Amino acid sequence: MTDVHGGVQSVRRALAVLEAVATATQEREDTGIVSLSRRCALPVSTTHRLLATLIDAGFATQDPDSGQYRVGLHAFEVGNAFLDHTDLRPVARPFLRDLAELTGETVNLAIRDGHDAVYIDQLESAQILKMFARPGARAPLACTGVGKVLLSGLTIPAAERILTDEPLPHRTPRSVTEPAEMMRILARIRIDGHALDDEEVELGVRCVAAPISDHRGEVRAAISVSGPTLRISDDRIPELIRQVRGTAAAISAAIGSGDRAARTASVRH
């Protein structure tokens, strides 16, 4: 029994180290052995042994010059297997492409994982100045458009738990950091059917988001259009809301939400 428990602990630790490498890489922070061991609260020797195993299995790599660790190709392949076998991304992709062409802005598709929104697809704007978040990137629920949409789809007690589990992120002076105020915003989102990120994650960046619902009417994912404030102006936001909501309704219908009329609805009308 001890061997079984020890094996489980080793697997958990190896996965924690792999996640630490991925998170530090996304945050553009140090991925050296000492930094990773601190992130995982493990001895350097243990972290080094686990990384050697991950490298041997193709889940991690190490730069021979800098000593920095990176996520390996096999981890990428495993992650892509999840994306390829969820039916949402391939169904949504044509609609996202139409929305990107229509708006000329970056279009995002995200799902919730715990306290984070995780981007699972993105179509970049052709503009020189544009937003970018690679698939797999995480963002706070409370200050992103997609995140607020995903929060609004939870029950009120579930949303309250997430908002009070830990302090809300203060990314910019416009970020909402009070749970009570955010709960009022979520109530409004449920009524309006869309959410805004008005420079709450990054100054100079705006986002318009809407929910994708399944056949039970539950919010399964969120889409958004994001871009610089110089293009996403106050005057343009109502039009973007209509376009994003129309696309979200069409995707919802395509995955079986029951709104058959939306299957053939064009975001251009």
C-alpha positions in Angstrom: 0.0 0.0 0.0 2.9 2.3 0.8 4.3 1.9 -2.8 0.9 2.7 -4.2 0.6 5.9 -2.1 4.2 6.8 -2.9 3.5 6.4 -6.6 0.4 8.6 -6.5 2.4 11.3 -4.7 5.2 11.1 -7.3 2.6 11.5 -10.1 1.0 14.5 -8.3 4.4 16.1 -7.8 5.4 15.6 -11.4 2.2 17.1 -12.7 2.7 20.0 -10.3 6.2 20.6 -11.7 4.9 20.4 -15.2 2.2 22.9 -14.4 4.7 25.2 -12.8 6.8 25.1 -16.0 3.8 26.0 -18.1 2.6 28.8 -15.8 6.0 30.4 -15.4 6.5 30.3 -19.2 3.1 31.9 -19.8 4.0 34.6 -17.3 7.4 35.0 -18.8 9.1 34.3 -15.5 12.2 32.3 -14.6 11.9 28.6 -15.2 15.2 27.6 -13.7 15.4 24.8 -11.2 15.5 27.0 -8.1 12.5 29.1 -9.2 10.5 26.0 -10.1 11.3 24.2 -6.8 10.0 27.3 -4.9 6.8 27.4 -7.0 6.2 23.8 -6.1 7.4 24.0 -2.5 9.7 21.0 -3.2 13.4 20.4 -2.6 15.6 21.3 -5.5 16.8 17.7 -5.7 13.2 16.4 -5.9 12.3 18.9 -8.5 15.4 18.1 -10.5 14.6 14.3 -10.4 11.0 14.9 -11.5 12.1 17.2 -14.3 14.5 14.6 -15.5 11.7 12.1 -15.7 9.5 14.6 -17.6 12.3 15.3 -20.0 12.8 11.6 -20.6 9.1 11.2 -21.4 9.0 14.2 -23.7 6.9 16.3 -21.4 9.6 18.9 -20.8 12.8 20.2 -22.3 15.8 22.1 -21.0 17.8 24.8 -22.8 21.4 23.6 -22.6 22.8 27.1 -22.5 20.4 28.9 -20.1 19.3 25.9 -18.1 15.7 27.1 -18.4 12.9 24.5 -18.7 10.1 24.5 -21.1 7.0 22.4 -21.8 7.9 19.6 -24.2 6.3 18.5 -27.5 4.5 15.5 -26.0 2.7 17.7 -23.5 1.6 19.8 -26.4 0.3 16.7 -28.2 -1.6 15.6 -25.1 -3.1 19.1 -24.7 -4.2 19.1 -28.3 -5.9 15.8 -27.9 -8.2 17.5 -25.5 -8.9 20.3 -27.9 -9.4 18.0 -30.8 -11.9 15.7 -29.0 -14.1 18.4 -27.6 -16.8 19.1 -30.1 -17.0 22.8 -29.3 -13.9 24.1 -31.0 -14.5 22.6 -34.5 -18.1 23.6 -34.4 -17.4 27.1 -33.3 -14.5 27.8 -35.6 -16.5 28.7 -38.8 -18.6 31.2 -36.7 -15.5 32.7 -35.1 -13.9 33.1 -38.5 -17.0 35.0 -39.8 -17.0 37.2 -36.8 -13.3 38.0 -37.1 -13.7 38.9 -40.8 -16.8 41.0 -40.0 -15.3 43.0 -37.1 -11.6 43.0 -38.1 -10.7 42.3 -34.5 -9.3 39.4 -32.5 -12.0 36.8 -31.6 -11.6 34.5 -28.6 -13.3 31.3 -27.4 -12.9 30.4 -23.7 -14.1 28.0 -21.1 -13.9 28.0 -17.3 -11.5 26.0 -15.2 -11.8 26.8 -11.5 -11.1 30.5 -10.9 -9.8 31.1 -14.4 -11.0 31.5 -18.0 -9.0 29.3 -20.3 -8.7 30.3 -24.0 -9.1 27.3 -26.2 -9.2 29.1 -29.6 -8.4 32.5 -31.0 -8.5 34.1 -34.4 -6.1 37.0 -34.6 -6.9 40.4 -36.1 -5.1 41.3 -39.3 -4.5 44.8 -37.8 -0.9 45.6 -36.7 -2.2 46.6 -33.2 -4.0 43.6 -31.9 -4.7 41.4 -28.8 -3.1 38.0 -28.5 -3.6 35.1 -26.1 -2.3 31.7 -27.2 -4.7 28.7 -26.7 -4.2 27.3 -23.2 -3.5 30.8 -21.7 -5.4 31.6 -18.5 -7.0 34.9 -17.4 -8.9 35.9 -14.3 -12.6 35.4 -14.4 -13.5 38.7 -12.6 -11.8 41.2 -14.9 -12.2 39.7 -18.3 -15.2 39.8 -20.6 -15.3 36.0 -21.2 -14.6 35.4 -17.5 -17.6 37.5 -16.3 -19.8 35.8 -18.8 -18.7 32.4 -17.5 -19.2 33.6 -13.9 -22.7 34.8 -14.8 -23.6 31.3 -15.9 -23.0 29.8 -12.4 -25.5 29.7 -9.6 -25.4 32.7 -7.3 -23.8 30.7 -4.4 -21.2 29.2 -6.7 -20.3 32.6 -8.1 -20.1 34.1 -4.6 -17.7 31.3 -3.5 -15.3 32.0 -6.4 -15.4 35.8 -5.8 -14.7 35.4 -2.1 -12.2 32.6 -2.1 -9.3 35.0 -2.7 -8.9 38.7 -3.3 -10.1 39.8 -6.8 -7.2 40.8 -9.1 -6.4 44.5 -9.4 -4.9 44.6 -12.8 -5.7 48.2 -13.6 -7.4 51.2 -11.9 -10.6 50.1 -13.6 -10.6 46.5 -12.2 -13.6 45.7 -10.0 -12.2 44.3 -6.7 -15.3 44.2 -4.5 -17.2 40.9 -4.6 -20.5 42.7 -3.9 -20.1 45.0 -6.8 -19.1 42.1 -9.1 -22.2 40.2 -8.1 -24.3 43.2 -9.2 -22.4 43.3 -12.5 -23.1 39.5 -13.0 -26.8 40.1 -12.4 -26.8 42.7 -15.1 -25.0 40.4 -17.5 -27.6 37.7 -17.0 -30.3 40.2 -18.0 -28.3 41.8 -20.9 -26.8 38.7 -22.4 -23.3 40.2 -22.7 -20.4 41.5 -20.8 -17.7 44.1 -21.2 -14.1 44.3 -20.2 -13.5 48.1 -20.2 -9.7 48.3 -19.7 -10.0 46.1 -16.6 -7.2 43.7 -17.5 -5.0 46.0 -19.5 -5.3 49.8 -20.0 -6.1 50.6 -23.6 -7.9 47.3 -24.3 -11.6 46.6 -24.5 -13.6 43.4 -24.9 -17.2 42.5 -25.7 -18.2 39.0 -24.7 -21.3 36.7 -24.8 -22.3 33.2 -23.6 -22.5 30.0 -25.5 -25.2 27.8 -24.0 -25.8 24.0 -24.4 -29.1 22.1 -24.8 -29.8 22.5 -21.1 -29.5 26.3 -21.3 -26.3 26.2 -19.2 -23.4 28.4 -20.1 -20.7 26.2 -21.6 -18.3 28.7 -23.0 -17.9 32.3 -23.9 -16.8 34.2 -27.0 -15.4 37.7 -27.2 -14.1 40.4 -29.6 -11.1 42.3 -28.2 -9.1 45.2 -29.4 -7.6 48.6 -28.6 -9.8 51.3 -27.3 -9.0 53.5 -30.3 -10.9 51.0 -32.4 -13.4 49.7 -29.9 -14.9 53.1 -29.2 -18.1 53.9 -27.2 -19.9 54.5 -30.5 -18.9 51.1 -31.9 -19.7 49.0 -28.8 -23.5 48.6 -29.5 -22.8 47.2 -32.9 -20.1 44.8 -31.5 -22.6 43.6 -28.8 -25.1 42.7 -31.5 -22.5 40.9 -33.6 -21.0 39.0 -30.7 -24.4 38.0 -29.3 -25.5 36.9 -32.8 -22.5 34.7 -33.2 -22.8 33.2 -29.7 -26.5 32.4 -30.4 -25.5 30.7 -33.7 -22.8 28.6 -32.0 -25.3 27.7 -29.2 -27.8 26.5 -31.7 -25.1 24.5 -33.6 -24.3 22.6 -30.4 -27.9 21.9 -29.7 -29.2 24.7 -27.5 -32.6 24.4 -29.2 -32.7 27.8 -30.9 -33.0 26.4 -34.4 -33.5 29.9 -35.9 -30.1 30.9 -34.9 -28.5 28.0 -36.8 -28.9 29.9 -40.0 -28.7 33.4 -38.6 -25.9 35.5 -40.0 -24.0 37.9 -37.8 -24.1 40.3 -40.7 -27.8 41.0 -40.3 
